[in-house]
Amino acid sequence: MAYTGYLFAHFIGEQKDGEQIYFSVSRDGINWKELNQGKVILRSEIGEQGARDPFLIRSPWEGKDGNAKFYLIATDLRIEAGKGWQVAQYEGSRDILVWESDDLVNWCGPVAHTIGVEGAGCVWAPEAIYDEEKDAILVFWASMVEGKQRIYASHTKDFKSFTEPQLYIQKDNHVIDTTIIKTEEGYYRYTKDETTKNIVIDFAKTLRKEDFKEVKSETLSGLFGVEGPEIFRFNDREEWCLIVDRFATHKGYLPLVSSDLSTGEFRILEDSEFDMGVTIKRHGGIIPVTEDEYNKLVECYGL
């Protein structure tokens, strides 16, 4: 499938309507324009009545039945409501929010699914990747359990029924915000160390939790005050873009580029080399789109 653009689903902050779903598009992956004139695309009026950390995934079985299928999942959370981060971590929703679409412009949802383990204080930043060994989608998220943030995971084939959640990532420090990308070598996993406030890398040839080993990175170990890592391969070349949300300085996303993920090293782009758009974009997810999909998004929502 030929991809000619990118779709970025994100939220924009803790202001009124900021914790809902927004879309932006790009031709090159580093210069972005807001759709719908920067207004809300999808809104959650269930649960906590907010949607943060949206993540998009194209069905791995797309084309086998002749139909496209996309899922958008998000955190059921609205900090703007005033409950505060302590309550959000220890007494928050154990649900994820799920939208479905056949074309990226007509969406059904949200539907809430309780996936957090018993006793979890929250379910944050759900993401997903196709697990070839299981022929299922691995969904993973952060939960505060017994006073520590860990990553849990479950499998699904339809985002309606899920296997029992299992502990997936546990480190010495609190960890949240994990994203995973598959390459020819295997799977690279980027996770926020919630204690040191930077991003750490793990690699494995499978998605099995016991196979992952740390990859050292001078670039990321020295970059503090960031979260919400997202990584994607450029459509037109063998390079990858890792974006990190500079939450500590309220500057939004910063792109970093690498031609070899195995080194752990990235080149941090200068401000003049990218344009994330008018609004400050908070933790979201990016997928490549075809020319037809890109044009439908622009036609439906407008730039």
N, C-alpha and C positions, 0 to 999 in steps of 0.2 A: 504494500500500500504506500502510495507516494504522499508524503506530508509536506505541506508548503507554508504552514503557519503554526501558531501556538495559542492555546487558550489557558488563561490563568484565572482560577476561582480563588477568592480571598475575602477577608473582612477588612475593615478600615480603622477599628479602634473602639474605645469604650464610650464613645459619645452616643447620643440618641440615633438609633438605626445603624450604628457602626458595626454592631455584632450581628449582621445579616450577610447574605451572600452577594458578592459583587463579581463581575466578569471584566477582564481586560484581554486584549488580543495583541499579537505581535507577529511580524513577518520574520524577524531575525533572532528572537529570543532575548534580546537585550534592550530593545526599544519598544515601549508598551503604550497602548491607548485604551482608555476606559470605554466600555460599551454602555449603552443606555445613558449617556451623558454623566456617567459616574454615579448613577442612582441604583438603588437596590434591584437585583435581578430575582432573587429567591428569598422568601421570608419565612421564618418559623414562628408560628403562633401557638405552638404546643410546648409542653414541658416548661423549661426555663424561659421560653419565648425569645431565645437568641440562638444564633448559629455561628460558631467560631471554627477556625482551623479547617476550612473545607478542603476536601481532597477528591480529585476526579480520577476515575479509572474506566478504561474502555474494556468491555467484556472480552475475556480471552477466547470465548467461543464465537465471537462475532464472525459472521460470514458462513458459519457451518449450517445455519438455518436460513441464510439469505437476509438476515436482519441485523442492523446495528443495535447496540445496547450500551448505554453509559450509566454509571452510578456516580452520585456525588454523596459523600458522607461527611459528617461534621460533628463537632462537639456541641452538646446541648448545654449551653451556658450563656448567661448575660450578666456580666459584671456591672454594667451600667444600672442594673436594678438596685444596686446598693448593698448587697449582702456581704461583699468583700471577699478577698482571696482566701482567708482562713476558712470560711464557710464553704467556698467553692472547692477547696482541696479535700476537706474532711467530711463534708456533708452534702456534696454536690450530686448531680444526676449520674446514674449508672447506665444511662442510655446513650446510644448514638442515633443521630438523625440520618435518614436515608431518603434521597430523591432518585428517581429513575427517568431516563429519557431515551428515545430512539433516534434523536437528531440534534441534541444539545440546545434546542430552543423551546421545545415543549416538554415540561417536566411534571411528573406526578410526585406528590409528597409535600412536606416530609412525613415519614413514618418513623416512630421511635421504637427502637429495639433495645431491651435491657441485655447488655453483654458483660457488664462488670461483675467481678466475683463478689460473693457475699462479703460484706464488711468493707468493700472498697469505698473510699471517700469521693472518688470522681472517676470519670472516663474522659480522657483528654486526647485531642489531636489524633483521631483514628485515621489510619492509612491502610493501604491494601496492595498486594502484589500477587500475581499468579504463581501458584506452587505447582510446578510441573510434576513432581513426585506424587502429589496427592490428586492432581487434576482438579484442584479447587483453589479458591482465592483465600490467601492468608490475610486476615485483618488483624491489625495490632494497634495498641493504644497505651497510654500511660494511666496508671491508677495509684493513688495513695493507699497503701495497705500496711497496717501496723506501723504507721508513722514514717513510711519510706515510699518514695516514688519509684515504681518499677514499670517495666513494659510487659503487658500481657498480650496473648494472641489467641485467635480462634479461626476456624475454617468455615467457609460458606461457598455455596454455588449460586445463590440467588439473592443474598442480602436480606433474606427473610428468616431463614433458619440457620443457626450457628452451632458449632460444636462447643463443648464445655471449654471455657477459657483456661489457658495454661500460662504459667510464668514463662516469659520469653527472654527478657533481658534483666539481669540484676548485676549491678556493679557496686563498688565500695561506696560511691556517692549516689545521690538521687539522680535518676535519669528520666527525661521526658522527650517528646518530639523526635520520634524516629522516622526516617525515610529510607527506603531501600531501592536500589536500581540493579537490574540484571545486565551483565556484559558477557562477552564471549568467555572470559575467565571464570565468572561466577557472580556473586552478589556482594555489592558494597553497601554497607549500612552506616548511616550518619545519624548521630544521636546527640541531643543536648545534655551535657553534664549540668544538672540543675544546681549543683553546689558551686562549681567554678565558673559557670555561665559561658562555657565555650562548647565547641562541637568536637566529638570524638568519632573515629572511624573504625569499623570492623569489617573483615572480609571472610567469606566462606564460599566453597564451591557448591554448597547446597543451602537451603533455608533452615536446615536443622540447627537449633539453638546451640548445641554443643560443638558445632563445627567452626563457629566464628572466632577469629583471632584479631587482636588489635593491629591497626596500621598506623604507624607514627606519622605525624604531620606537623612540621614546624609552623606552617602557615596557620593552621586552625588552632594549634595549641597557644598561639600568641594573639588570637583574635577573641577578645572578651566582650561580654554584653550582647551576645547574639543568641538567637533561638530559631525555631521554625525552619530548619534546613529543608530544602527541596533540590533535587538534582534531576537533570534531564540531558539527553544527548541532542546536540544540534542536528537538525534535519539534513544538512548539506555537507557535513564533514565529521571526521573522527575526533571530535572534541566534546567535552561535557561542560555544562554550566551548573555550578552549585550556587544557590542563592541563600542568603542568611538574613534573618530579620533583626535589624539593629534596634531591638526594643529598648535598650538602656539609654540610647541617645535620641530615640523617637525619630530616627531618620528613614525608617522603612527598610526595604530590601537592598542588599548589596550583592552584585554578581561576582563570582570567582570562576575562572576558566582553567581547565586542565586537558592535556592531550594524552595523559597516562594516569589513570586513577590508582594504579598500583603503587605509585610513588607517594601518594598522600599529599602531594604538593599542588597548589593552585596559584594562579596569578590573579591578584585582586585588581579589578578594573578601576581605572581612574574615573572620577565623576564625569569627565567629558566623553567617556566611551559608552555610556549607557543612559537611558532615560526610562525610569519606571512609571512615568505618567504624572498626571496632576495630583492625584490623591496618594497619600502615604498608605502603602499596601501592607497589611499584616498577614500573618501566617496563613498560607494557602497552598494550592497545588497546581501544577502545570502539566498539560498533555499536548502532544503534537496533534494537529488537525489537518485534514485534507483541504484542497482548494474549495471543494463544494461545501464542506463544513464551515470553513472560514467565511465564505461569501454568505451563507445562510445566517450566520451569527451577526454579521454586519448589517445584512438586509433587515433582519428581525429587530435588532436592538439599536442600531445606529451607533456611530462613533461620537 
